[in-house]
Amino acid sequence: MKLVTAQEMKEIDKLATEKYGVPSLLLMDAAAKVVADEVNAILGDCLVEKGKDKDDDAMDAQFCASSVGDRQRGRVVVLCGGGNNGGDGFGAARWLYSYGVRVKVFLIGTTLEKISGDAACELAMLKAAGLAVTEVTKEEDWFTVELAIERATVVVDAILGTGFAGELRPAAQRACQLINQLGQHVVAVDVPTGVNVDDGSASKDAVRAELTVTMALPKPGFLLHPAKKHCGSVMVANIGMPGKLLAEYPSQKYHVTAAMVQRLLPLRAEDAHKGDAGRVVICAGSPGYTGAAALCGNAAVKTGAGLVSLLTPLASREVLSLKLTEVMVHGLLERMPGVLGSAAASDVLARANKADVLAIGPGLGLSDSTQQTVRDILSKVEVPVVIDADAITALKDNTQLLSQMTVPKVLTPHAGEMARLTGLSAEEINRNKINIARQYAMEWQAVVVLKGAPTVVACPDGTVYVNSTGTKALATGGSGDVLTGIIAGLAAQGISLAEAAICGVYLHGLAGSMACEDVGLAADEISDYLSDARETVKAEAACVCSGSKNMLK
């Protein structure tokens, strides 16, 4: 699924009107109706008996009411701003009123005479329907807002939309505070007020929504922290935007879904043998860090690679031979116990260049000699390579080697490792994950798997994929070593490194969630659920094809 920035969505809106002849007011009213329908669905479980509420008559002075038989729907407060997001709110209020819902509408941060464009048309239709809009300009108006929110079943946030960046102005900030303090069910129109849809940043008092109804296409910020926790569930609404326009719009950012992964995963023929399923060579595991090598090798096997060989310092060979039953373990010559030298590079290259993919780095060691050996291997390898952990550290101050390599390569850094490679801080990287991953993927001509919540996969052509699976339980030692084995195992089976990275991060996150949702996950458990994760991908992809509601996970 494509992801679009605020500016890109603005361009799509303009093209829909100018090139495809779809009136912008029609799109706005379609958006308003989707919001109203979602609110109405929430209210379906919140019907209130007439006469049961002592203050019902008093509150009718605050809420425009319409009865439904001898029952009345729950109350809804719609908070609108002065732009198009407010226009969506005016339209949603009118639709809700037509459904028999008691609605109160407030205008935040501006006055009625300043409303213009399509929002003014929606405002006019709202007034014609018999609903008043209360301007919030005086202190006593805020008491009315507070009372209304406190009494409401659902609060609709239509104050600020996708154009927001920076800090909230006082009126919007105060409204957000009231929503967060008093709101029961909060539905945000397009984006919660105070959230930046491009980079995922959020103001201190940004609205915390239960549901965000976003229009046409999802925005990258919804998948990034801290914005993700403000958005709640995200519904991507079909508002009648031309399908051809959405299909052809040249976004380079994508949300990884089960359907995408299902299309990319390698298939195995009924008459396949182990040689057909791919050969993986892994160079990993110095003494004291053999667990990293074992996790990586086991993951490659569980992902479906036909033959997996582990090349490890001679001092680690016996331990790893005992840990791994299905992996062929070979000892490499050492300069001293656990430390590789130039002879090891020749051995690794001889074996790796006969395989389909090389994975290098997990637990390999940080001695100067081992690090130089890693660089020697990378400069001469002739097959696709997955570069992780200690092999990433070997590239510190040597990233020019990446652009000199002629084979496809994947780097799998977490924010700290990426900081060592780029000179940026880990905080800077986490604040701007998508753009930084994209920049260096293009500069290094490598696939960059920037690990975290969420993991971002950036490709040399500038395309970026934001993963949608995972759990906080994956914050455990060895999780990254498993991911390296998964990517290598998939790549060996005939798909590209970029495809293997996209599928790998999705399956890794999904298997981790299936193994443990909260805390207490042991990294080796991830591999145990990989087969189940693939079956779940098939089922979820089929569910999407059957036309279920389009929710962003």
N, C-alpha and C positions, 0 to 999 in steps of 0.2 A: 504494500500500500504506500502511495506517495505521501511524503510530508512536505508541507509548504510553509514558508515564512510569512510574516504579516504582509510584506511587500509583494511577495508572489501571489498571495491570495487577493490582494488589491488588483493586481494585474489580471488575474483570472476573472474577477467581477467585471472589470472594464471590458475584457474581450467578450464575455457573455453578452453584454449589452450591445457593443459596437460591431462585433463580427457575427454574432449568432442571433441578434435581434431579440434577446430576452430582456424585457423591461426590468430595470433594477428594482422597481417597486414590487413586481411579481415575485422576485427572489426574496425580498425582505418579508413579504407577507407569508411566503411558504416557510421561511425560517421561523416566523412567529407562530405559525400553526403547529409546527413540529414541537416547539417548546411547550405550547399550550397542551398538546396531546400527552407529552411526557408528564407534565404537572397533573393533568387530569387523571392519568394512570396512578400516580401517587395518591391522589385524593380518593381513589376508588376504595382504598382500605381505611379511609379516615372520615366516613360519613358521620354527621352529628345529628342526633334526634332534636327536632324542634321542641323548644320549651324546656330542654334538659339543662340548658345553660342559663343561670340566673341573670347574666349580663347580656343575654342575647339581644334584647331590645335596645339596650344602650349601645351595643357594638354595631347595630344596624345603622347608627348614625355615622359610624366610621367606615363601614363596609357597604358598598352597593350590593344589595342582595337580590337573588332570584330564587324562588322556591322550586323544589322538585318534588311534587306530590306533598306528602306530609313530612318529608325529610329535607335537610339542607346540606349542601356540600360544605367542606371545610373552607376556611378563609384563606385567601392568598393575598400577599403583599408583593407588589412589583415595584422595584426601585429602578428608576430610569435616569440615564445621563442625557446629555444634549446631542450626542452624535447618533450614528447609525445603530449602535448597540442599543441605545435608548429607543430608537424606532422599532427594533425587534421586540422590545419590552412592551411598547404601546400596543403593537399588534397582538402579542401574546395575551395581554390583558383583555383585549376585545374578544378574541376567540374564547377565552375562558368564560367571560361573561355570557357569551352566546350558549355555552354549555350548561349554564345554570350555576356558575360558581360565584361566590361573593368575593369581589376583588376591590382592593384599594391600591391606587397608583400614586407614587410620589416622584417628583422631579428633583434631582440632586445636582447642586453645583451650577445651576443656570436658571433661566426664566423661560416661560412659555414663548414669549415673542422672539426669542433667539433660536428656536428650533427651526430648522430649514430642510430643504430637499425631501427625500423620501420619508424621513422621520416626521416631517411636518404633515405629510399626507396621512401617515398612520395615526398621528395625533388627531387630525381632523376626523378620521373615521371613528376613532375611539370616542370623541366628544359627541359625534352624531349618534352613536349607539347608546348614549345616555350616561356614560361614565365620566366623572370629573377627575382631573389631575391636580394634586396638591403640590404647589411649589414650596420647597423647604428653604426659606430665606431668613426666618427669624428663630430665636431661641425657643419660643413656645412651639414652633413647628416640629422641632426635634422631639419634644415630649410626645407629640401625636405619632410620630414615626416609631418611637420606642414602644409605645402602647400597642400600636398596630402589629409590629413584628412579634411582640410578646404573645399576642393573641392569635397569630397566624399559624396555620398548619404548614403552609409552604411559603418560602420567600424566594422570589425570582430576582436574581442579580443581573440587571441590564444597565449597569452604570458606565463601565468602561470596557472597550472591546480589545481587539488584537493590536491596535495601534499604541497601546500603553507601553511606556518604558520609563525607567527612573523611579521617582517617588510619588506617592499619592498626595494630591492637594487636600487641604483640611476638610472640606465638605465630604469628598469621597472617602477619606480616611475615617471620618466619624461614622459614616454610613456602614462601612466595612466592619468597624468595631461592634456596632449594634447587631449586625447580621451574625457575626461570630459569637457574640455573647448570648443572643436571645433566639436565634433562628433554630427551628426544628429541622425540617427538610429544606435544604438550600439547593436551588437549581440555578446554575450559571449559564448565561446566554453567550455562546461562542467561547468565552474564557472567563474564569473568575477575575473580578476586578482586582488589579494589583499584580497580576501575573504577566511576565514577559513571555510571549509564545515562541520567541526565537531561541533564547538561551536558557530558558527554564528558571530564571531568577524570579524572586517574588518579594514584594514589599513586606515590611514587618507585619502590617495589618491586612494583608491580602485576604480576600474572602476564601473561606474553607468550604468548598461545595461538596454536597453529597453526589451530585450529578452535574456534569458539564455537557451541554448540547452544542457541539461545534459544527460549523456549516461546511459541507461539501468534501473537505479533506482535513485530515488531522494536522496539527502543528507540532514541530519537534519539541518545543518546550514542555508539552504535556508528558513526555517520557523522561524528562530530566528532573533531577532534584535541585532545589526544594519544591519547584512548581507541582511536581507529580502529586504530592500529598495534599495540595490545595484543590486539585481538580476532581477528586473522587473518581467515580466511574465516568468514562468519557464515551458519549454516543456521537458517532459521525453521521450527521443528518443529510439525507437526500432532499435537497430543496429545488430540484428541477434544473440544476446546472447541466448544460449540454455534455453528454457522455463523451463525445468526440473531443471536446475541449479538454476535459480532465485527463483523457487517455493520452492526448498528444502534448499536453503542457510539459516542457522540458525540465522538470524538477530532477535534481540529482540526489535527493534524500529520500530514503525509504524506511518504512517500519517493517521489521521482519515478522512475518505471519506464518502460521502453520501451512497455509496454501502455498506460499512462496517456497518454503522448505521442502514440501512434498514434491514440488516440480523439480527441485534441484538435486534431491538425494539420488545417489547412484543406485541402479537396479542390478540385481544379480540374476544371471540366466539360470534356468532350471538345471542345465548340464554343466554348470561352472565347477572348476576345481580350484584348489587353494592358490595356484599360480595366477589364475584369472582374477582373484579377489584382491590382488595388489600386495606389493612388498614394501615394508617400512623398515628403515634403519634408524635407530635412535642412539644418539651419543649422549650419555648422561651418567650421573651417579658416582661421585667421589665418596671415600669412606666417611661415614657420619651422615651422609645425605643420600643413602641408597633408596630411601623411601620415595624420593621424588622420581627416580628412574623407574622404580617398580610401578608407581601410580601411572606414569606416562605409558609404559609398555602395556600394562593391563588394559588401559583405556583404548589403545590402538586395536587390541584384540577384540574387545567388546564392541567396538564400532564396526567391526566387520572386515578388517584387513586380513588377508589370507596368510601372510607370513610376516612375522615381526622379529627383528634381530636387535639386540641391545648390545652396544659397544660401550664398555665401561673400563676405568682404570683397573689394572690387574688386581690391585688390593681389594676391589669391591666385587670381583667376579663370583667368589664362592657364596657370599651373602645373597647376591641377586639370583644366583642359580637356585638357591633354596626358596626365595620369595616367589619366583616366577616359574610356573609349570609350562605354560604355552608359548613362552618367548625363548628364543635361542640367545644365550648370553656368551659374549666373547670378551676376553680380557685384552686391554691395550697396553703396550709397552709404556713404562713410566721412567721419568728421570729420578724420582724418589717415590715412596709409597703415596699413591693418590694424586701425583702430579704428572701431567702429560707433557711429552716433548715432541720434537719434530717427527720421530718415527711413528708416533701415534697418528699424526695427520695423514701420512701415506696410507696407513691401514684403513682409517675411516673412509678416505676417498675411494680406495679400491673397492670397498664393500658398498658404500653408498651409491656410487655411480652405476652399479648394476641393479639398483632398486628403483622404485617409483618415486620415493620421497625420503628426505632426510629430516629428522627432528633433532635439534641440538640445544643443549643448555641446562635442562633440569638437574640441579644438584651437582653439576660437573666440577665446580671449584673455581676459586678466584685467584689462584696463584698466578704470578706474571707469566710463567711458562705455559700453564694451561690456557690462559687468556690469549697468548700469542698463537698457540696451537689452533684455537677456535678461529682466529682471524685467517690463519693459513688455510684451514678447511673451507671457510666461506669464500675465499678468493679463488678457489679452484674447483669447487663442487659443480657438477654438471646436471644435477637433477633438482627439482623444486625443493625448497628447504623451509622448515618452520623454525624460527629463531626465538628462543624463550630464555628467561631467567638469567643464568650466568653467561650465556652467549650474548644476551642483550648488553650486559655489563661490559663485555669485551669490546663492544662497539663504541663505548664512551670515548669521545675525542677521535673516533675513527669512522664516523658515519659516512664519510666519502666512499668507503668500501661498498656500501649498499648500492649507490648509483653506478658503481663500476661492475657490479655483478650482472651477469647476463641471464641468469636463471630466475624464474619466478620465486618470490620469497614472501613469507609472512612473518611479521614481528608481533609478539603478544605481550606488550608491556602493561603493567599497571601504572597508575599515575606517578608513583615514585620513580620507576624505571624510565618512564617517558621524560620525567624531569631531568634525569641524569643525561639522557641523550640530547635534549634540546636546550638545556640551560634555563628553562622556565621553572617556576615553582610548581609543586603538586597542586597547590590551591588554584593557581592560574589555569592549569590544565583542566581541573574539575569544573571550573566556572565556564569553560569554553570548549568542551570536549569535542563537539562535532567539527568545529572549524579547525582546531589544532590537529586532530587526527587527519582531516582532509588535507591540510597544508603539507604535512610531513609525508603522507602517503604519496602525494604528487612529487614532492622534492626527492624522496628516496626511491621512487618508482617501486614501491613495495605495498603489499596489503598490510595495513596497520590495524591490529585488533587491540583497541584501547580498553582494557578491562575495567570493570567497575559496575556501578548501579545507575544506569544501564551500561552494558558493553556496547561500544561503537566500532563498527567495521568500516574502514575507509580504504578505497581502492585507488590505484595509480591514476585512473582517468578522472578522479574527483568525485566519484559516486560514493555516497555514505549510506550505511545501513545501521539503524538503531534497533538493538535487540529488545524483545518484548517479554522474555522469560527470565526466571531467576527468583531467588529468595535470599533474605539476609543470612540464612543458614550457610550459604556458599562462602561467607567470610570466614574461611578456615584454611589452615595450612594444607597445601597439596592440591587445592582446588584448581589452581592454574596449571599444575603439571598434568592433571587429568584433561584439561581443555587442550593442551598441546598434543596429547596422544589422540584425542578425538579428531582434531583437525588433520593430523598426519594420516590417521586411519582412513578418513573420508577421501583425502586427496589421492591416496594410493589406489582408490577404486575407480579412478577414471574421470573425476570431475576436477575443475580448475581449483587452484589454491583459494581464490576469492570465494568460489561457491562452497568450498570446504569450510572456510572460515565462517560464512554466513550460517550454514547449516550447523556447524560445530557449536557456535555460541548459543544457538537456539536449543539444540538437544542437551547441551551441558546445563543450561538454566532449567529446562523442563525436567530433566532427570534429577537435578538437585532438589527441585520443589516436590517431586514425587517421593524422594527419599526422606525429606525433612523440611517442614515449612518454617520452623522457628529457629531454634538453636540446638546444637548437639550433633550436627552432621559430621561424620568422618568421611574424608575425601574419597576413600575407596568405595564408599556406598554409591557414589554418583555413577560409576561404571556399571554397577549391578542393575541400574534402572534404565540403561540406554536402550535396550531392546523394547521395553515398555514405552519409553518416550517416543520411539519411532512409530509404534502402533497408535499412540495418542495423536501424533501428527497426522496420520492418515484419517483418523476419525474426525479431528477438528477441521481438517481441510474439506472433508465431505460435508460437514455441518455448514461451513461457509457457503459451499456451492449450492446447498439446498435453500439458501435465502434467509437465514436467521438474521436477527438484528445486528447491525454493524457496530460493535463495541470495541473501543481501543483498550487493549490490556496493558 
